[in-house]
Amino acid sequence: MTPALLPTSIVGSLPKPSWLAEPETLWSPWKLEGAALIEGKQDAMRIAVQEQTRRGIDIIGDGEQTRQHFVTTFIEHLDGVDFAQRRTVRIRDRYDASVPTVVGAVHRERPVFVDDAAFLRASTDRPIKWTLPGPMTMVDTLYDAHYRSREKLAWEFATILNQEARELEAAGVDIIQFDEPAFNVFLDEVKDWGVAALERACEGLRAETAVHICYGYGIKANTDWKATLGSQWRHYEESFPLLQRSAVDIVSLECHHSRVPLELVELVRGKKVMLGAIDVADTTVETPEEVADTLRRALAYVDADKLVPSTNCGMAPFPREVALRKLSALSAGAAILREELADARV
């Protein structure tokens, strides 16, 4: 049974098994091919579901076991993008990467993740969440030689994402999450068209929608960037008021061990808040009381019935045992606070 208060959730990735991809390596190539790869991905998803269930996670994700990269795995299934034609671009103004090129009108011929989502749905009776890349983050992970406009390309991607999201909903997905780490970088674009494009991706959905905005995996490029941000990270101050007025149901943010002032959560009052209470940049495993303390302090700015304890971001680069122990800490910390809230009502 999913608890009425403080249902826990992962944000995105979990470590992949060593027989599927290189451990502790982001975006590692697959070790299997063909039918063996399909079977291996399904086996990895089964493990991810089982471990989340054993560790007390209430809203189950696939752990991105079927995806090599959280953005490009979706893009590689679209027409109009040439993966052989590579260009080097600056990703989120932080690091250089070789990326595919948009060479024509982008188009989705067939569903990308729907079969995988249906497999996840059949693997658990708990609520499930599926993650998709957000339009702005997709734009920032390509070289555009066709539209020559970040905004135009974002709107095209938003329409494609909406098509995919509607089919994920039909496959039984309860929450569809759009990952938009670019929202913490391109603040003017967020205001000009970023939130509007995100709403287009969510249009007409009955499933709950979420947007995840974080400061990235614990890789050197991200930790070096964070070191330049000063004593307070106030980027959410720009996007949260816009999201509070948007049609998006849930706002997911990085919190634990970050320099985000907790009072910024007040800016999305009325929305559900998926609050990151597990650090993904440090292998030290939080204690349940540390998790409970992060969540407890957040209750000054979000109602308990709208708080969803989660991780700051994905945990793919961690040793598997570290990630699993962090999941246990998340659920145990939520349980502490859940009990406190129950006692306060007596």
Disulfide bonds with the S-S distance in Angstrom:
none
